Amino acid sequence: MTPTTVAPEAPPTDSPILRVSEMTKSFPGTLALDRVSLELHSGEILAVVGHNGSGKSTLVKILAGVYSKDAGEVDLAKHADGDTEIHIIHQDLGLVSQLNTVENLGLQGARGVSGFTPFDGAAEKKRARELIGRFGEEFDVTLPIGQLSPAQRSIIAIARALDGWTHSRNVLILDEPTEALHASEVDLLFEAVKRVAAQGAGVIFISHRLDEVLTLTSRVAVLRDGMKVADEARAGLNHDRLVDLVTGGSAVQDTLSTARHFAGEPALTVRNLRGRGIEGLDLDVRPGEIVGVAGVLGSGRETLPSLLFGATQAQAETFQVAGEDYDDRNPAESIRRQIAFVPGDRSVFGSIPRLTARENITLPQLRSLRNRWWSISKDKERAETQQLMDSYDVKPPRLEQTFSLFSGGNQQKIVFAKWMRNEPRLLILEEPTQGVDIGAKQSIYQAIDRAADTGAAVVVCSSDAKELVRLCGRVHVMRGGRIVRELAGEELTETELVLTGYGLTSDDAATDGPAAPSVAPSSPHTHHESENRT
């Protein structure tokens, strides 16, 4: 989904507040940045885009001081009222969900308090409201921020980054800030970002979502294989042109999936499932079928995957896998029954970041690697891991590289490889392409298609309507913990998914009724034929 389009302002013409010159950085076997140069002006919103592994993260980490550069210069402007500073907001925001807005803002350094004085006094509350009010927002600053919307939490992070600026001509870097947001929340965040730029800051916006880049920014720099391959004004770009720049013209196009006919017993049968966020759900998925689950945040869609896998406890009148009752569900037993779960947060729930790619891939199933002395055969483990990393196009295919050092798209491919090694009969996916670039997204779509082609039943829980239309033959839409509608065939469109998720109909959208969320036009997408899928 794409937020409402606003016309980006033309880039300013004054001298840059940030100049990166000939930035170069190497890691063993990889040239991560190859003489990259960038300029950022006061009042400008600059997008930096590229594949996972293109060098974006390395650039940000050098600017943040996490990595040292091998060569090149970073020059920051000097002003009469102070030097330019760089402030970075990462995707995880760095907030503490159990604390309220006042306390989270105070983590950066309290003013007017000392010793053990708590940060919830009248002065601190007033200051918090003023900081949030800069962005046209009002909400209860005493609530734990875990109870606030993702957009409100993003605004708290921006407010904290801006707190204490002695002047406005600083640099604010936003690294994938919209991954957890819905369309209306993206609009809210974008308004906040535009206010920051209007006050004189230079903003660097890093995102995989190209439609958002075209909506928000005034200039776009494209990195590919560590090099800057384009630096163009937004006015001269459209979506197709930007895709070509990011991919080098090598984007994998969606192809029509082979129609499948589903017969026999379901691989998954669920009746009256009840658990966290779910209020009685029925679900059937047959081998080789890809079934989607859609719904807005809070609908139950986001909690269903862990309930099906057994990571979160739930009750059900019937829960069968391949015709066998499965009552006491837990992750270990689910793995034994060849159920795989790719969670939305791969760094927390889908991997052990400090382990290598090899260790992550083989961890769920080590028994098959034992030799005749019942120890792990390292040669067999390396051979299997190498074959899987090549098959799922992990680049670079380094078996012994720590998982956390791979780009987001390659991390997701490793998680897929880990589960597909076990030849799952049921594959449960939660936001399978969250935080990956367009090239990695197409590779993952192909992996999902392959899993279905080999007979796995696939459940895709996603907030991305375009993704569901691309992958699925039918999609269940949830509201209030229940399935309210199934869409298939000609009814299965991005617009219909969004409208149904918000409790609207096409008639509502065409009248003066409640305004429907904006849905961007997109290129035609194909999906699996729906014949014999109900």
C-alpha positions as CSV (number, residue, x, y, z in Angstrom):
1,M,0.0,0.0,0.0
2,T,1.2,3.5,-0.8
3,P,0.4,6.6,1.3
4,T,-1.4,9.6,-0.3
5,T,1.0,11.2,-2.8
6,V,2.4,14.6,-2.0
7,A,4.5,16.7,-4.3
8,P,8.1,16.6,-3.0
9,E,9.7,20.0,-2.8
10,A,12.5,20.9,-5.1
11,P,16.0,20.4,-3.7
12,P,17.5,23.5,-2.2
13,T,20.5,25.2,-3.8
14,D,22.6,26.2,-0.8
15,S,25.9,24.5,0.1
16,P,25.5,21.0,1.5
17,I,25.3,20.4,5.3
18,L,26.8,16.8,4.7
19,R,29.3,15.8,2.0
20,V,30.5,12.2,1.7
21,S,33.5,12.0,-0.7
22,E,34.9,8.8,-2.2
23,M,33.8,6.6,0.7
24,T,35.3,3.1,0.5
25,K,35.0,0.2,2.8
26,S,36.1,-3.4,2.4
27,F,35.4,-6.6,4.4
28,P,37.2,-9.9,3.8
29,G,36.2,-10.9,0.2
30,T,33.8,-8.0,-0.2
31,L,34.1,-4.4,-1.4
32,A,31.1,-3.1,0.5
33,L,31.5,0.6,-0.6
34,D,33.4,1.6,-3.7
35,R,34.2,5.4,-3.8
36,V,30.7,6.5,-2.9
37,S,30.0,10.3,-2.9
38,L,26.9,12.0,-1.7
39,E,25.7,15.5,-0.8
40,L,22.8,16.5,1.5
41,H,21.3,20.0,1.8
42,S,19.4,21.7,4.4
43,G,15.6,21.2,3.9
44,E,16.2,18.2,1.6
45,I,14.8,14.7,1.9
46,L,17.2,12.4,0.1
47,A,16.4,8.7,-0.5
48,V,19.2,6.1,-0.5
49,V,18.0,2.9,-2.1
50,G,19.4,-0.4,-3.3
51,H,19.4,-4.1,-3.0
52,N,20.1,-5.8,0.3
53,G,23.9,-5.9,0.2
54,S,24.2,-2.8,-2.0
55,G,26.1,-0.9,0.7
56,K,23.3,1.1,2.3
57,S,23.8,-0.3,5.8
58,T,27.5,0.0,5.6
59,L,27.2,3.7,4.7
60,V,24.9,4.3,7.6
61,K,27.1,2.5,10.0
62,I,30.1,4.5,9.0
63,L,28.1,7.8,9.4
64,A,27.1,6.4,12.9
65,G,30.6,5.7,13.8
66,V,30.0,1.9,14.1
67,Y,32.4,1.1,11.2
68,S,35.6,3.0,10.3
69,K,36.1,3.9,6.6
70,D,39.0,2.6,4.6
71,A,39.2,5.8,2.5
72,G,37.1,8.9,1.8
73,E,35.9,11.9,3.8
74,V,32.8,12.9,5.7
75,D,32.4,16.7,5.9
76,L,29.8,18.4,8.1
77,A,28.9,22.0,7.7
78,K,29.8,24.5,10.4
79,H,27.2,27.2,11.3
80,A,27.4,30.3,13.5
81,D,25.1,28.6,16.0
82,G,26.9,25.2,16.1
83,D,28.3,22.4,13.9
84,T,26.0,20.0,12.0
85,E,25.3,16.8,13.9
86,I,24.2,13.4,12.6
87,H,21.2,11.7,14.3
88,I,20.1,8.2,13.3
89,I,16.8,6.4,13.9
90,H,17.1,2.7,13.2
91,Q,14.3,0.3,12.3
92,D,14.0,-1.0,15.9
93,L,13.7,2.7,17.2
94,G,15.7,2.0,20.4
95,L,12.7,2.6,22.6
96,V,11.6,0.7,25.8
97,S,8.0,-0.5,25.3
98,Q,7.3,-0.8,29.1
99,L,8.2,2.8,29.7
100,N,6.0,5.8,28.8
101,T,6.7,8.7,26.4
102,V,8.1,10.9,29.2
103,E,10.5,8.2,30.3
104,N,11.7,7.3,26.8
105,L,12.4,10.9,26.0
106,G,14.3,11.2,29.3
107,L,16.6,8.3,28.4
108,Q,18.5,10.6,26.2
109,G,19.3,12.9,29.1
110,A,16.9,14.6,31.5
111,R,16.7,18.3,32.0
112,G,15.7,20.0,35.3
113,V,16.0,16.8,37.3
114,S,18.8,15.2,39.3
115,G,19.6,12.3,41.5
116,F,16.8,9.9,41.8
117,T,14.0,12.3,40.9
118,P,11.6,10.4,38.6
119,F,10.9,11.7,35.1
120,D,7.1,11.9,35.5
121,G,6.9,15.4,37.1
122,A,4.7,18.1,35.7
123,A,7.6,19.8,33.9
124,E,8.7,16.6,32.2
125,K,5.2,15.8,31.1
126,K,4.8,19.3,29.7
127,R,8.1,19.1,27.9
128,A,7.1,15.7,26.4
129,R,3.8,17.1,25.1
130,E,5.7,20.0,23.5
131,L,8.1,17.7,21.8
132,I,5.4,15.5,20.4
133,G,3.3,18.6,19.5
134,R,5.9,19.7,17.1
135,F,4.5,17.0,14.8
136,G,0.9,17.9,15.2
137,E,0.3,14.9,17.4
138,E,-1.5,14.6,20.8
139,F,-1.6,11.4,22.9
140,D,-1.3,10.4,26.5
141,V,2.4,10.7,27.3
142,T,2.0,8.6,30.5
143,L,0.9,5.4,28.7
144,P,3.5,2.7,28.2
145,I,4.5,3.2,24.6
146,G,3.8,-0.5,23.9
147,Q,0.1,0.6,24.0
148,L,0.7,3.3,21.3
149,S,0.5,2.8,17.5
150,P,3.7,2.1,15.6
151,A,3.5,5.6,14.0
152,Q,3.2,7.2,17.4
153,R,6.3,5.3,18.5
154,S,8.2,6.4,15.4
155,I,7.3,10.0,16.2
156,I,8.6,9.6,19.8
157,A,11.9,8.3,18.3
158,I,12.1,11.3,16.0
159,A,11.2,13.7,18.8
160,R,14.0,12.2,21.0
161,A,16.5,12.5,18.2
162,L,15.6,16.2,17.7
163,D,15.6,17.0,21.4
164,G,18.5,19.2,22.4
165,W,19.4,20.5,18.9
166,T,20.9,23.9,19.2
167,H,20.0,24.6,15.6
168,S,17.8,23.0,13.0
169,R,20.4,22.4,10.2
170,N,21.4,18.9,11.4
171,V,21.2,15.5,9.6
172,L,18.5,13.0,10.4
173,I,18.8,9.5,9.0
174,L,15.8,7.2,9.0
175,D,16.6,3.6,8.4
176,E,13.6,1.6,7.1
177,P,11.2,3.6,9.4
178,T,7.9,2.3,7.8
179,E,8.3,-1.5,8.0
180,A,5.7,-1.9,10.8
181,L,3.3,0.8,9.6
182,H,0.0,0.8,7.8
183,A,-0.8,3.3,5.1
184,S,-2.5,5.9,7.3
185,E,0.4,5.6,9.8
186,V,2.9,6.1,7.0
187,D,1.0,9.3,6.1
188,L,1.4,10.5,9.7
189,L,5.1,9.7,9.8
190,F,5.7,11.4,6.5
191,E,4.1,14.6,7.7
192,A,6.5,14.5,10.7
193,V,9.5,14.0,8.5
194,K,8.4,16.9,6.2
195,R,8.1,19.2,9.2
196,V,11.7,18.3,10.3
197,A,13.0,19.1,6.8
198,A,10.9,22.3,6.6
199,Q,12.7,23.5,9.8
200,G,16.0,23.2,8.0
201,A,17.2,19.6,8.7
202,G,18.6,17.4,5.9
203,V,16.9,14.0,5.9
204,I,18.3,10.7,4.5
205,F,15.5,8.2,4.0
206,I,16.4,4.6,3.5
207,S,13.6,2.3,2.4
208,H,12.9,-0.8,0.3
209,R,9.5,0.6,-0.5
210,L,10.0,2.4,-3.8
211,D,6.5,3.9,-3.9
212,E,7.2,5.6,-0.6
213,V,10.5,6.9,-2.0
214,L,8.7,8.5,-4.9
215,T,6.1,9.9,-2.6
216,L,8.3,11.5,0.0
217,T,11.7,12.5,-1.3
218,S,13.1,15.2,-3.5
219,R,16.2,13.3,-4.7
220,V,17.2,9.7,-5.0
221,A,20.6,8.1,-4.8
222,V,20.9,4.4,-5.9
223,L,23.6,2.0,-4.7
224,R,24.3,-1.3,-6.4
225,D,27.2,-3.6,-5.5
226,G,28.8,-1.0,-3.3
227,M,28.8,1.7,-6.0
228,K,26.6,4.7,-6.5
229,V,25.0,4.1,-9.9
230,A,22.5,7.1,-9.9
231,D,21.8,10.3,-8.2
232,E,18.7,11.9,-9.7
233,A,16.0,14.4,-8.9
234,R,12.7,12.8,-8.0
235,A,10.9,14.7,-10.7
236,G,12.7,12.7,-13.4
237,L,11.9,9.2,-11.9
238,N,8.9,6.9,-12.0
239,H,8.5,3.4,-10.5
240,D,9.7,1.4,-13.5
241,R,12.8,3.6,-14.0
242,L,13.7,3.3,-10.3
243,V,13.3,-0.5,-10.4
244,D,15.6,-0.6,-13.3
245,L,18.2,1.5,-11.5
246,V,18.0,-0.6,-8.3
247,T,18.2,-4.0,-10.2
248,G,20.4,-3.0,-13.1
249,G,17.5,-4.0,-15.4
250,S,17.7,-7.6,-14.1
251,A,14.5,-7.7,-12.0
252,V,12.9,-11.1,-12.0
253,Q,9.4,-10.7,-13.3
254,D,6.4,-12.6,-11.9
255,T,5.3,-15.5,-14.1
256,L,2.0,-17.2,-14.2
257,S,2.0,-20.0,-11.8
258,T,0.9,-23.4,-13.0
259,A,-2.7,-24.1,-12.0
260,R,-3.0,-26.8,-9.5
261,H,-5.9,-29.1,-8.6
262,F,-6.2,-30.0,-5.0
263,A,-7.7,-33.3,-4.0
264,G,-7.5,-35.6,-1.0
265,E,-7.3,-34.8,2.7
266,P,-6.1,-31.3,3.9
267,A,-2.6,-31.0,5.2
268,L,-4.0,-28.7,7.9
269,T,-7.5,-28.8,9.4
270,V,-8.4,-26.4,12.2
271,R,-11.7,-25.9,13.8
272,N,-12.6,-23.2,16.4
273,L,-9.1,-22.1,17.2
274,R,-8.9,-19.8,20.2
275,G,-5.9,-18.0,21.6
276,R,-4.2,-14.6,21.8
277,G,-6.1,-12.4,19.4
278,I,-8.1,-15.2,17.9
279,E,-11.8,-15.7,18.7
280,G,-12.7,-18.9,16.9
281,L,-11.1,-19.7,13.6
282,D,-11.6,-22.5,11.0
283,L,-9.0,-23.2,8.4
284,D,-8.3,-25.9,5.8
285,V,-5.2,-26.0,3.6
286,R,-4.4,-28.8,1.2
287,P,-1.0,-30.0,0.0
288,G,0.4,-27.7,-2.7
289,E,-2.0,-24.9,-1.8
290,I,-0.9,-21.4,-0.9
291,V,-3.6,-19.8,1.3
292,G,-3.3,-16.2,2.6
293,V,-4.5,-14.5,5.7
294,A,-5.0,-10.7,5.7
295,G,-6.2,-8.1,8.1
296,V,-5.2,-4.8,9.8
297,L,-3.0,-4.7,12.9
298,G,-5.0,-6.1,15.8
299,S,-7.2,-8.3,13.6
300,G,-5.6,-11.5,14.8
301,R,-3.6,-12.0,11.6
302,E,-0.3,-11.1,13.3
303,T,-0.8,-13.7,16.1
304,L,-2.1,-16.6,14.0
305,P,1.3,-17.9,12.8
306,S,2.7,-18.5,16.3
307,L,-0.6,-20.1,17.4
308,L,-0.5,-22.6,14.5
309,F,3.1,-23.5,15.1
310,G,2.7,-23.9,18.8
311,A,5.0,-21.2,19.9
312,T,2.0,-19.5,21.6
313,Q,-0.6,-21.7,23.3
314,A,-4.1,-22.0,21.9
315,Q,-7.2,-24.2,22.2
316,A,-9.0,-25.8,19.3
317,E,-11.9,-28.2,18.9
318,T,-10.0,-29.9,16.0
319,F,-6.3,-29.4,15.0
320,Q,-5.0,-32.0,12.6
321,V,-1.9,-32.2,10.5
322,A,-2.0,-34.6,7.6
323,G,-5.1,-36.2,9.2
324,E,-3.5,-36.8,12.6
325,D,-4.7,-35.1,15.7
326,Y,-2.2,-32.6,17.1
327,D,-3.4,-31.4,20.5
328,D,-0.4,-30.6,22.6
329,R,1.4,-28.2,20.2
330,N,4.9,-26.9,20.8
331,P,7.8,-26.0,18.6
332,A,9.8,-29.1,19.1
333,E,6.9,-31.4,18.2
334,S,5.9,-29.2,15.3
335,I,9.4,-29.6,13.9
336,R,9.2,-33.4,14.3
337,R,5.9,-33.3,12.4
338,Q,7.6,-31.3,9.5
339,I,5.9,-28.0,10.3
340,A,8.0,-25.0,9.5
341,F,7.5,-21.4,10.7
342,V,9.3,-18.4,9.2
343,P,8.5,-15.5,11.7
344,G,8.2,-11.9,10.9
345,D,11.1,-10.9,13.2
346,R,13.9,-13.0,11.9
347,S,16.6,-11.6,14.2
348,V,14.6,-12.3,17.4
349,F,12.5,-15.4,16.6
350,G,13.9,-16.8,13.3
351,S,17.6,-17.1,14.0
352,I,20.4,-17.0,16.5
353,P,22.3,-13.9,15.2
354,R,25.6,-14.7,16.8
355,L,25.8,-18.1,15.1
356,T,27.1,-18.7,11.6
357,A,24.9,-19.3,8.6
358,R,25.9,-23.0,8.7
359,E,24.9,-23.4,12.3
360,N,21.6,-21.6,11.8
361,I,20.6,-23.7,8.8
362,T,21.3,-27.1,10.3
363,L,20.1,-26.3,13.9
364,P,16.5,-27.6,13.7
365,Q,17.6,-31.0,12.4
366,L,21.0,-32.3,13.4
367,R,20.1,-36.0,13.5
368,S,20.5,-36.6,9.8
369,L,24.1,-35.3,10.0
370,R,25.3,-37.9,12.4
371,N,28.0,-40.3,11.3
372,R,28.4,-43.9,12.5
373,W,30.0,-42.6,15.7
374,W,26.9,-40.5,16.4
375,S,28.8,-37.3,16.1
376,I,28.1,-34.5,13.6
377,S,29.8,-35.0,10.3
378,K,31.2,-31.6,9.5
379,D,31.8,-32.4,5.9
380,K,28.2,-33.4,5.4
381,E,27.0,-30.4,7.3
382,R,29.1,-28.0,5.1
383,A,28.1,-29.8,1.9
384,E,24.4,-29.5,2.7
385,T,24.7,-25.9,3.8
386,Q,26.6,-24.9,0.7
387,Q,24.0,-26.5,-1.5
388,L,21.1,-24.8,0.2
389,M,22.8,-21.4,0.2
390,D,23.5,-21.7,-3.5
391,S,19.9,-22.9,-4.1
392,Y,18.4,-19.9,-2.3
393,D,20.9,-17.5,-3.9
394,V,22.5,-16.3,-0.6
395,K,25.2,-13.7,-1.5
396,P,27.9,-14.0,-0.5
397,P,27.4,-17.7,0.2
398,R,29.8,-17.7,3.2
399,L,29.0,-20.7,5.5
400,E,31.0,-19.4,8.4
401,Q,29.9,-15.8,8.3
402,T,27.9,-14.7,11.4
403,F,24.2,-14.5,10.6
404,S,23.9,-10.9,11.8
405,L,26.5,-9.7,9.3
406,F,24.4,-10.7,6.3
407,S,22.0,-8.2,4.8
408,G,18.3,-8.4,5.6
409,G,17.3,-10.2,2.4
410,N,20.1,-12.7,2.7
411,Q,19.1,-13.4,6.3
412,Q,15.6,-14.1,5.2
413,K,16.9,-16.5,2.5
414,I,19.0,-18.3,5.1
415,V,15.9,-18.7,7.4
416,F,14.0,-20.1,4.4
417,A,16.8,-22.5,3.6
418,K,16.9,-23.7,7.2
419,W,13.2,-24.7,7.1
420,M,13.1,-26.1,3.6
421,R,16.0,-28.4,4.5
422,N,13.4,-30.3,6.6
423,E,11.1,-30.8,3.6
424,P,8.0,-29.3,5.5
425,R,4.5,-30.6,4.9
426,L,3.2,-27.4,6.3
427,L,5.0,-24.0,5.8
428,I,3.7,-21.1,8.0
429,L,4.9,-17.7,6.9
430,E,4.6,-14.4,8.7
431,E,5.4,-11.3,6.7
432,P,7.8,-13.3,4.5
433,T,9.4,-10.4,2.6
434,Q,9.4,-7.7,5.3
435,G,12.5,-5.6,5.1
436,V,13.9,-7.1,1.9
437,D,14.6,-5.5,-1.4
438,I,12.8,-6.1,-4.7
439,G,15.4,-8.7,-5.9
440,A,15.3,-10.7,-2.7
441,K,11.5,-10.4,-2.6
442,Q,11.3,-12.1,-6.0
443,S,13.7,-14.9,-4.9
444,I,11.6,-15.5,-1.8
445,Y,8.4,-15.6,-3.9
446,Q,10.0,-18.2,-6.1
447,A,11.0,-20.2,-3.0
448,I,7.4,-20.2,-1.8
449,D,6.2,-21.3,-5.2
450,R,8.8,-24.2,-5.2
451,A,7.7,-25.2,-1.7
452,A,4.1,-25.5,-2.9
453,D,5.2,-27.3,-6.1
454,T,6.9,-30.0,-4.0
455,G,3.6,-30.6,-2.0
456,A,3.9,-28.3,1.0
457,A,0.7,-26.7,2.3
458,V,1.6,-23.0,2.7
459,V,-0.1,-20.4,4.9
460,V,1.0,-16.8,4.3
461,C,0.0,-14.2,6.9
462,S,0.9,-10.8,5.5
463,S,0.0,-7.1,5.7
464,D,1.1,-6.7,2.1
465,A,-2.0,-6.9,-0.2
466,K,0.1,-7.0,-3.4
467,E,2.1,-9.9,-2.0
468,L,-1.1,-11.9,-1.1
469,V,-2.5,-11.4,-4.6
470,R,0.8,-12.5,-6.1
471,L,1.1,-15.6,-4.1
472,C,-2.2,-17.0,-3.1
473,G,-5.2,-18.7,-4.7
474,R,-7.5,-17.6,-1.9
475,V,-7.1,-15.3,1.0
476,H,-9.0,-15.2,4.3
477,V,-9.6,-11.7,5.7
478,M,-9.7,-11.3,9.5
479,R,-11.3,-8.7,11.7
480,G,-11.7,-8.9,15.5
481,G,-10.0,-12.3,15.8
482,R,-12.3,-14.0,13.2
483,I,-12.3,-14.7,9.5
484,V,-14.9,-12.4,8.0
485,R,-14.5,-13.2,4.3
486,E,-12.7,-15.4,1.8
487,L,-11.5,-13.8,-1.4
488,A,-10.6,-15.9,-4.5
489,G,-10.7,-15.6,-8.3
490,E,-11.7,-12.3,-9.7
491,E,-12.6,-11.0,-6.2
492,L,-9.0,-11.4,-5.0
493,T,-7.6,-7.9,-5.6
494,E,-5.5,-5.5,-3.6
495,T,-8.3,-3.0,-3.3
496,E,-10.8,-5.6,-2.1
497,L,-8.4,-7.0,0.5
498,V,-7.8,-3.5,1.9
499,L,-11.4,-2.5,1.9
500,T,-12.5,-5.8,3.6
501,G,-9.8,-5.5,6.2
502,Y,-11.2,-2.1,7.2
503,G,-14.8,-3.3,7.2
504,L,-15.7,-1.4,4.0
505,T,-17.1,-2.5,0.6
506,S,-16.5,-1.2,-2.9
507,D,-19.9,0.6,-2.6
508,D,-18.6,2.4,0.5
509,A,-15.5,3.6,-1.3
510,A,-17.6,5.0,-4.1
511,T,-19.9,7.0,-1.9
512,D,-19.5,9.6,0.8
513,G,-19.1,7.0,3.5
514,P,-16.0,6.4,5.5
515,A,-12.8,7.2,3.5
516,A,-11.0,4.0,2.4
517,P,-7.3,3.8,2.8
518,S,-5.4,4.7,-0.3
519,V,-4.3,1.9,-2.6
520,A,-1.6,2.7,-5.1
521,P,-2.1,1.5,-8.7
522,S,0.4,-1.2,-9.5
523,S,1.4,-3.2,-12.4
524,P,-0.7,-6.3,-13.1
525,H,0.1,-9.2,-10.9
526,T,-0.9,-12.8,-11.4
527,H,-1.8,-15.3,-8.8
528,H,-2.4,-19.0,-8.6
529,E,-5.6,-20.1,-10.2
530,S,-8.4,-20.5,-7.7
531,E,-10.1,-23.5,-9.4
532,N,-10.9,-26.3,-7.0
533,R,-9.4,-24.4,-4.0
534,T,-12.4,-23.8,-1.8
